[in-house]
Amino acid sequence: MKVLFVSSEIFPFNKTGGLGDVAACLPIAIKKAGVDIRMLVPAFPAILSHFTNIEKVCDLGAAFRCKNISLLKGTIKNNPLSSLKFYFVDAPELFLRAGNPYSDAAGNAWGDNHIRYAALSWVAASFADAGLDDFTPDVIHANDWMTGLTPVYLEAFKRRNPSIKTSSVFTIHNLAFQGVYPYSVYDDLCLPNYMFNENGLEFHRQINYLKGGVMFADKITAVSPTYSREIQTAEFGCGMQNDIIKRAGALTGILNGIDYSLWNPETDKLIAKNYSRTKFEGKRVNKAQLQKDYGLAVNPNVLLMCYLSRLTHQKGVDLILDAIPILMMNNIQLIVMGDGADNENNRFRHIAKQYPSQFSFSSYDDDKSHMLVAGSDVLVNPARFEPCGLTQMFAMRYGTLPYARKTGGLADTIIDANYQNTIVNSTATGFLFENYMLQDFLYGITRIINVYKTDKVLWNKLCRQAMVQDFSWNSAASDYIDLYNTQMNLLG
């Protein structure tokens, strides 16, 4: 089986969110299962600078306002990604620039993003049409709106050349980001006019890249089973629920995983002291060091919580801000690590000055996030919605109990501690609340305080139960390979 995996970002080179983590881990797990899977990414300097032996595969000619688009390939050494073959879309007019994959250094979205990611999608589909580098994939796996036009171009190529047998899989990592552009730029995409309609790219008289992936892909996945159901509702569908429902027969939910070679308290070099489920005393050492590092009162008996997330509406930053005075009154310590708009950042900085021994705020740091997870007692994630979420899996791996809203992947990965069943039968791994309301959120905090302060035996038991959960990528890789095979069998 031959698979081309297409992504706009990849950890650790230009990650902005969960997609970067998935792109760095899922293809490796699929490769280990015996699949010839190759990566296609833009030739961003942040990515390309890590590769060697870069050579040109071919020129694809002038397109998408570029004098010439080339396909490159290269290798990387001393990195888990070295097992994969990488292709790069080389279009300096589109990708040779500072900033992150989607915006400049000031945070402003690039004005030509619609062209940049149309070009990436077009090159991806061209592998099926032209067999670039003598590689004709059986499946092209596209991810999020940035590659949402890949199934669209592939469909256009198939209508021109019915002998193409390549199928497409499109994964929705976050439906809230759709890549919507005015119809006036449609001519820039070099697509047939018949693809702009209510069953195609048209979305309220605009062009919707993510909708293109949904409507034209052979198979669609969401990054957790619960999220695959939620996006078919008005609450979580972001205006696309009716389109998702139309394609429900092609949709499945496959839960993401985490990289256990990076997230392992027994071997992690980024924490103060390694520990395990059977040698748990090291966690106390990490807690004391974390309190010291962030200027908090060093006290093993104080409940220490962390919030590790982008500081956005989706991630529930308003609940955190509203709850902080109550948390401080209950002698809880809280460390917030993340980046948001100036307003949120300034509010957190002000709170840190008010409660210097209880509260700390810092920008996101990937290395320091390991210590944050290892030293905290609880990781909080009160998201309005969460397609999958990874931080709760990191937390459980480190014996840090997650507290989250019961939505998306959070609902699929956390088993709520309640005396009716999960505590009695020893399956609980954290705490959940259902309604996005401050009252409900604080009630859950009360439950957590009650267990932490009155039953340390139960608390430690919950931590150890969380640590044995398996969130490795092996299960997801197996599910995707089954999906690929199913589609290949359908196409003969």
KEZADO-796611 format. One record per residue: residue in three letters; z, x, y of N, C-alpha, C in turn. Coordinates in steps of 0.05 Angstrom, whole numbers, plus 5000, padded with zeros to 4 digits. Each point is the difference from the previous one (the first is absolute). Layout:
residues N
ALAZXYZXYZXY;...
end
This chain:
residues 492
MET500050174976500049835024500050185025;LYS498449925020499850155025500949825023;VAL501850105016501249845022499950175025;LEU499249875022500150135027502249855015;PHE502050155009502349885014499750085030;VAL499849805017499450045028502449935018;SER500850195017502349965018499650135026;SER501249895021499850125027502250205004;GLU502150004983502250185004501250084973;ILE501450235000501250104976502450185006;PHE502249964987502450165003499450284988;PRO500950225012501650025024498450065025;PHE497349974999498350115021499849825025;ASN499649744995499749825024501149724994;LYS502250004986501349744993501149865025;THR499549745001501349835021501649784987;GLY499749954975501449784986499850034970;GLY500649774987500150004971497350074987;LEU497849945013497450064989499750304994;GLY501150175018499850284996501550094975;ASP502349884995501550064976498549924975;VAL498849765001498649904977497550184993;ALA498650075021497650174996500750274989;ALA502450095005500850274990501149994971;CYS500649764990501449984974498549854979;LEU498949765008498749834980497650144987;PRO498250125015497750134986500950224981;ILE502150155006501050214982500949874974;ALA501549785002500949864975497749894984;ILE497949905014497749904986498550234987;LYS499850235014498650234989501450104974;LYS502750005000501550094977499549824976;ALA499249765005499449814978497250044989;GLY498550205010497450064989497649895015;VAL500449895024497849885015498950225019;ASP497450015003498750175019500149865027;ILE502250045015500349885026499850215021;ARG498549945021499550195022500749875026;MET500750165020500949905026497850025021;LEU499849815017498350015024501749945024;VAL500150195019501549975025498350105023;PRO500749925024498650125024500750295002;ALA498150155013500550295004501750045025;PHE502349885000501950055022500950294999;PRO500350145023501150274999502750024986;ALA501749805003502650004988499950014969;ILE497849894989499650014971498450254993;LEU497850045013498150214992501250285001;SER501950045018501150275004501650104976;HIS500749814982501650084976498250064976;PHE497449975003498250044977498450255003;THR499250114977498450255000497449944984;ASN498350215000497549974985498449755008;ILE500149945026498649765009497050055001;GLU498549834988497150025000498749735005;LYS497550025010498649755006498649904975;VAL500449744994498749884978497249915008;CYS499849865023497449905009500349905029;ASP497749985013499949865026499149724995;LEU501349825014499349714998498449905024;GLY499550185019498349935023501549885023;ALA498449925020501149885024500849714995;ALA502549945008500949724996502649975015;PHE500749765008502549935013500650185024;ARG497950035016500150155025500450304996;CYS499650094976500350284993497350134997;LYS499750255009497550144996499550054970;ASN502150044985499850044971502749964987;ILE500149864978502449974985499650164974;SER501950174994499850174976502349934981;LEU499550054975502149984979500850284991;LEU502650055003501050264992501849974975;LYS500650224987502049994979501650265001;GLY502449994990501750245001502349984980;THR501650214999502350014982502550085015;ILE502349944988502550075012501750134978;LYS501550215008501650154981503049955005;ASN501650044978502949995002500949735012;ASN498849794990500749735010499449814977;PRO501749794997499449804978497249895002;LEU498849995024497449895004497850184989;SER500750244991498050194991498649914974;SER501249804987498749894975497749825007;LEU499749925025497949815008497750135014;LYS497649894997497750095015499949835026;PHE499550155022500049875026497350015013;TYR499149785011497749985017500949935029;PHE498550105019500649965028497649905015;VAL500449795017497949905017500050165026;ASP498050175003499950185023498349885021;ALA501349905021498649895023501650075025;PRO499550245011501750105022500349815023;GLU497949855006500249815022502149784995;LEU500649964975501949784992502850104993;PHE500150234986502550084988501250265011;LEU498550155015501050265010501349955027;ARG502549914999501549945025503050004994;ALA501650035021502950014997501149724996;GLY502749994995501249744996500349934971;ASN500849764994500249924972497449864991;PRO499849904976497449894992499049765016;TYR501749875015499249765014500350005030;SER501550195010500650005029500350285011;ASP499850025026500250265013503050085002;ALA500450235013502750115002501949825016;ALA498849835017501649825016500549734986;GLY498949974976500449764984498049785005;ASN497850065015497949815005497950004978;ALA499349774990498049994979497450105009;TRP498650164983497450105007498149775004;GLY498450015021498249785007497749974980;ASP499550214984497849984981501049984971;ASN502449904996501149984972498249834982;HIS498749805012498249834984497750164988;ILE499150205015497850174990501050214981;ARG502350125006501150214984500449904971;TYR501249764998500749914973497849854986;ALA498049915016497649904988498550244986;ALA500050235014498650234989501450094974;LEU502650015000501550084975499349814977;SER499949745006499449804979497250024991;TRP498150055018497250034993499650244982;VAL501350225005499750244983501249944973;ALA502249864999501249934974498149844983;ALA498849795012498149834985497550164992;SER499350205016497650164995500250154974;PHE502450054990500350134974498849834978;ALA500349745003498949824980497049975003;ASP499050015025497249975006498450254994;ALA501150235006498450254998501150204980;GLY502349944988501150194980500550285013;LEU501450005022500550255015501550204982;ASP499250255002501250214983499849944971;ASP497949864992499749914972502449854989;PHE501349855018502349854993499649715008;THR499549834980499649725005502549854988;PRO501849915017502549884990499549744987;ASP501749954979500049734988501549815019;VAL502050115014501749845018500450155026;ILE499849875022500850115026502549845008;HIS502250155005502549885007500550055029;ALA499849795016500450015029502849905008;ASN501050095023502749945008500349925029;ASP500949765004500649895027497549985017;TRP500449905025497849935017498250245006;MET501150245000498450235007497750054981;THR500349914975497850024981499149724991;GLY500849805015499349724993497149944998;LEU498350165015497149954999498750134975;THR501550164985498950124976498849794981;PRO501549794992498849804982497749855014;VAL500049995026497849875015497550164998;TYR500150265006497650174997499150014971;LEU501950004981499350014972498449754992;GLU500949775010498649754994497250015013;ALA499850105024497350025013498250184983;PHE501050224991498450184983499249874974;LYS501849844988499349874975497849795004;ARG500149865022497949805004497350135004;ARG500050245010497550155003499250144974;ASN502050084984499550144975501849884978;PRO499149794986501649874980500850174977;SER498950244997500750174978502750145004;ILE501249995024502650125005502149844985;LYS501650154984502149874984502850065009;THR500350165021502650075010501549755010;SER502549974993501649785010502050105021;SER501349825014501950075021502749884996;VAL502150155006502749915001501050045028;PHE501349815012501050025027503049945000;THR501650195010502949965001500949945028;ILE501649795003501249925025502850135001;HIS500450195017502650125004501649865020;ASN498849895020501449845021498049825014;LEU500249744994498149815010500249975031;ALA502250095012500349965029498050175015;PHE499050214988498050185013497349944988;GLN498149895016497649894989497450135010;GLY500150155022497650115011498149795011;VAL500849875021498549785011498650095026;TYR497349965001498450095022498149785010;PRO499250025025498249795011497250004986;TYR498849784999497349984987498050175014;SER500550075025498050165015499550274988;VAL501850104983499650264988498749984972;TYR499249764992499049974973497550174994;ASP498350035020497650174996500850294994;ASP502350095008500850284995500550044970;LEU500449794985500850024972497750034981;CYS497649955009497650024983500249824975;LEU500949765004500349814978498249765004;PRO499149874979498349775002501449775015;ASN498649845014501249785016501349804981;TYR498949974976501049784982502950064991;MET501150235005502750064992502149915021;PHE499049925023501849895020500049704999;ASN501949894985500449724997502949954990;GLU500749754998502849934993500950104973;ASN498150054982500650114974499450304999;GLY499750125023499550285002501850135021;LEU498850135019501550165019500949845024;GLU499149765004500749845024502949914999;PHE501450045022502849925002500549915029;HIS499949745004500349895027498050125019;ARG497550014991497750105015500250315006;GLN501850134985500250295002499450124973;ILE500050274999499550154975502750084989;ASN500649954975502550074988499550184976;TYR500750265002499550194979501549944975;LEU502649935003501649944976498949764986;LYS499149805015498949764987497550084985;GLY498450195010497750094985500750104973;GLY502250164999500950104974500849784981;VAL501549805011501049784984497649834990;MET498149945017497949814992497950134982;PHE499650275001497850124985500950174977;ALA502550074998500950174978500049844974;ASP499550154978500149874974502849934991;LYS501950195006502849954994501650085025;ILE502249855005501750045023502850054989;THR501450195011502850034993501750005025;ALA502549914997502150035020502150184988;VAL501650135017501750224990502749914989;SER500349744994502249904984499349724991;PRO501149914978499449734990500849785020;THR502450035011501049795019498249995025;TYR499250235010498350015024497349874994;SER499050024976497449884993500249705001;ARG502349894996500449715003500649935028;GLU501650165014500749945028497649985018;ILE498150184996497750005019498149764997;GLN500749834981498549754997501349775015;THR502150075016501549795015499650055030;ALA500549795016499850025029502050205011;GLU502450024989502150175010499250304999;PHE498650084978499450284996497050065001;GLY498449805002497150044998498650115024;CYS501450035022498950125025497349875007;GLY499749744997497649865006497850024979;MET500450164979498050034980500749864974;GLN502149844999500949884975497949834987;ASN498349865015498049844987497850174987;ASP499450235012498150184988501150134975;ILE502650075001501350114976500049794977;ILE500649755007500049794980497349974987;LYS497950035016497249984989499650214978;ARG501250235004499650224981502450044981;ALA501749804998502450034984499550084971;GLY497749914989499450074973499450294995;ALA499450145022499450294998502450175008;LEU502249875008502350145012502250044980;THR501250245001502350054983501950185016;GLY502650004993501950175014500950234982;ILE499750245009500950234985501950165017;LEU502450034991502150135015499550305003;ASN500350105024499950295005502250154986;GLY499850264999502250174989500750215019;ILE501750194991500850235017499650254983;ASP499850225014499650264987502750134993;TYR500649994974502550104990500250315001;SER497850135004500250295003501050085028;LEU499649815020501050045027502749875004;TRP500449774987502449845004501750014975;ASN501650214997501750034977502650145009;PRO502349875000502450125010500950244983;GLU499050034976500850224983498650265008;THR497749985012498450245007499350035029;ASP500649795016499149995028501350245016;LYS498350175011500950235015500649935029;LEU499549755008500449915028502749875004;ILE501749994979502749885003502150224997;ALA502449945008502250205000500950084973;LYS500249814981500850064973498649814981;ASN498950114979498749844980502049854983;TYR499249774990501849844984498349824982;SER501449864981498649824981501749764995;ARG499149834983501549764993502550074986;THR500050214984502350084985501850205014;LYS498850135020501550195017499849915029;PHE501449795006499649855025501650115024;GLU501850194994501750105022498550135022;GLY497550104994498450135021499349815022;LYS499949744995499349815021502150005022;ARG502550044993502250015020499650245019;VAL499150224988499550245016497749955020;ASN497949864991497849945018500849815022;LYS501849814994500949815020501550155022;ALA501850184992501550155020498250175017;GLN498050134988498250175015498349835019;LEU499249764991498349835017501749915024;GLN502549924996501749925022500350235020;LYS500350244990500350235017497450065015;ASP497749994986497550065013499349815023;TYR500849754997499349805020502349945019;GLY502150165000502249985019501849764996;LEU500049894976501849784994502750104990;ALA502049825001502650074989499750054970;VAL501050234991499850074971502349864986;ASN499349794985501949844986498849884975;PRO500950084976498749904976500449704995;ASN501949885013500749724995498549815018;VAL498750105021498549835018497349934987;LEU499249755002497449914989497850115019;LEU498250174989497950125015497349884992;MET498749875020497449874995497850165015;CYS497649974990497750115014497749805002;TYR498450035021497649845004497750195004;LEU498350024980497850204999497449855001;SER498849985024497749825003498650045027;ARG497649905002498849965026501649795015;LEU500450045025501649825016498249785012;THR499349814982498149795007501049734994;HIS498649805011500749724995499949944970;GLN498050104986499849964971502450104985;LYS501050235008502150134985502849905008;GLY500249805017502549875006501850155019;VAL498750165018501650165019501749835018;ASP499249755006501649835017502649914986;LEU499949964974502449934985502050245001;ILE498950244996501750235001501450035027;LEU498549975022501150035026502149785006;ASP499549764991501949785005502550034983;ALA499750134977502350034981501850235007;ILE499050205014501550255004502849955012;PRO500449845020502849965010501949904979;ILE499049824982501749904979500650224979;LEU498050164994500450224981502050205011;MET499850065025501950195012502849895000;MET500349735005502749884999501250014972;ASN498350014980501050024972500250284990;ASN500050195019500450294993497950104981;ILE497549905003497850104984498550225015;GLN499150204986498350205013497149944994;LEU498250055019497249944997498350225012;ILE498150104984498050195010497349874999;VAL498749995023497349895002498050245003;MET498050014982498050215002497349865001;GLY498550025022497449885002498950025028;ASP497649915003498750015026499049725007;GLY500349935025499049745010499150025029;ALA499849775012499249995028502350105017;ASP499450085025502050115017502549825003;ASN499549755001502249815004502150024977;GLU499050004975501850024977501350274999;ASN498450215005501150274999502350035020;ASN499649905025502050035021502549844993;ARG499649764988502449844993501750154979;PHE498650124980501550154980501450245012;ARG498750145018501350235013502549915016;HIS499849775013502349905015502349944981;ILE499449874978502149934980501350264989;ALA498450204996501150264989502150115020;LYS499649965026501950105020502549834999;GLN499749744994502349824999501850054977;TYR498850074977501550034975499350274987;PRO500850225013499150264990501150084972;SER502349894992501150074974499149824978;GLN498649785008499149804980497049974998;PHE498650075021497149935000498450255009;SER497750044987498250215008497149914997;PHE498350105018497249925000498350265002;SER497950014984498150225001497249914993;SER498050155008497349954993499650054970;TYR497949894989499550034972499350294993;ASP501250104979499550274990499949994970;ASP497750064988499649964971502050174984;ASP500450255007501950164986502949905002;LYS500849935025502749915004500649724988;SER497849854994500449744988501250024972;HIS499650234987501150044973503150015002;MET501050165019502850025004501249735009;LEU498649865016500949745010500549814976;VAL498149994982500249834977502250104981;ALA500250264996502050114982502849965009;GLY500550015027502749995010501049735007;SER498249805003500949735008501149854976;ASP501649805006500949814979498149774996;VAL498849915023498249774999497650055018;LEU497749934990497550005016499349715007;VAL499649955026499649735010497049965006;ASN498949784990497249935006499749705004;PRO500649905024499949715005497349905009;ALA497950094986497249945010499449715000;ARG498449925020498949735000498249964976;PHE498350204995498450014975499750294993;GLU499650054974499750274990498149994976;PRO497550095004498149994978501050134975;CYS501150235002501350134977502650135008;GLY499750205018502450155008500550234980;LEU500650235010500750234983502850105004;THR501149965024502650115006502249894982;GLN499749744992502149894982499850144972;MET497650094992499850144975501150285002;PHE499550135023501350265005503049974998;ALA501149805014502949965001501149964972;MET498949834984501049964973500050254983;ARG497950155003499850264986502350185006;TYR501149985024502150175009502849874999;GLY500149774987502649864998501049885026;THR498149955018500749875026499149714998;LEU501849815003499349734995498449885022;PRO497749874994498449885021501049725007;TYR499849945026500649735009497649905016;ALA498749794990497449925011499649705000;ARG498149925016499249724999498449964974;LYS500349764988498649944975497249915006;THR498250205002497249965006498350224988;GLY497649944993498050204991501150184979;GLY499450265003500950194980503050044999;LEU501449935022502950024999501149814980;ALA498949764998500949804981499350094971;ASP497850154997499150084974501550244989;THR501450155018501250254991503150005001;ILE501249825015502950005003501149754986;ILE502050054983501449784986502749965014;ASP500349775012502349945017502649994984;ALA502150135011502650004987501549745006;ASN500149834980501649755002501549954975;TYR502449895002501849974978499049804979;GLN498249825008499149804982498650124975;ASN498550215005498650124976499650305002;THR498850105022499150284999502350204999;ILE502349945011502250184997501249984973;VAL500249764990501149954973498350144978;ASN497449975003498250124979499050285007;SER501150125021499550285007497050065006;THR498849825016497250055007499650045031;ALA502149945015499850025029499450285010;THR498350025021499350265011500250025030;GLY500949785013500250005029500749725010;PHE499349955025500849745013497649895015;LEU499749734999497849875014501149775017;PHE498549935021500549765015497349865004;GLU499949745003497549855000498949935027;ASN501549875017499049905025500250215022;TYR497850025016500050205021501649895024;MET502650024997501849915021502450195001;LEU501050055024502250195003502449914983;GLN500649745000502349904985499750074970;ASP497749964989499650064971500250304995;PHE498850165019500150294997502950105000;LEU501649905019502850085002501749914977;TYR499349774989501449904976499750204977;GLY497550104997499550204979501550265005;ILE500350075026501750245006502949964991;THR501049755004502749944991500350034970;ARG498049914985500050034971500250304993;ILE498350165013500050294994502750135006;ILE501149935024502650125007502149924980;ASN499949764990502049904981500050174975;VAL497650054989499850164976500850295005;TYR499050115022500550285006503050065004;LYS501449825013502850055007502049924978;THR499249814984501949894980499550074972;ASP497650104993499450054972498250244997;LYS501150245003498450244999498850054972;VAL501449904980498950024972497449854998;LEU500049765010497549845000497950135018;TRP500850095023498050135018498650234986;ASN501550184988498850234986498349914977;LYS500849784987498449904978497349905010;LEU500049865023497549915012498250235007;CYS501250215011498450245008498750124975;ARG501450024979498950124975497849824988;GLN500549745002497949814990497450035016;ALA500350045026497750035017498550264993;MET501450214993498850254995498250014975;VAL500549824981498450004975497549835002;GLN499549875022497649845003497550185000;ASP497949914987497650164998497949905020;PHE499550155021498049945020497950225001;SER499650134978497950215000497349875002;TRP497950175005497349905004498649944973;ASN501350074978498649964974499349714995;SER501849825006499549714995497849905018;ALA500050075025497849925018497450114992;ALA499950254991497550124992498949854975;SER501749934982499149864976498849725008;ASP501349875019499149745008497350025014;TYR499650205017497450045013497850074980;ILE500650174981498050074980499249754984;ASP501949834993499449754987498149835017;LEU500649995026498449855019497150115001;TYR499850265002497450135000498449934975;ASN501450024977498649954975499149714997;THR501749825010499349724999497549955016;GLN499850115024497749965016497550134988;MET500350234989497750144987499049834977;ASN501849894984499249834977498549755010;LEU500849895022498749765011497150075008;LEU499750245011497350085009498250114978;GLY501350044977498550104977499450305002;
end
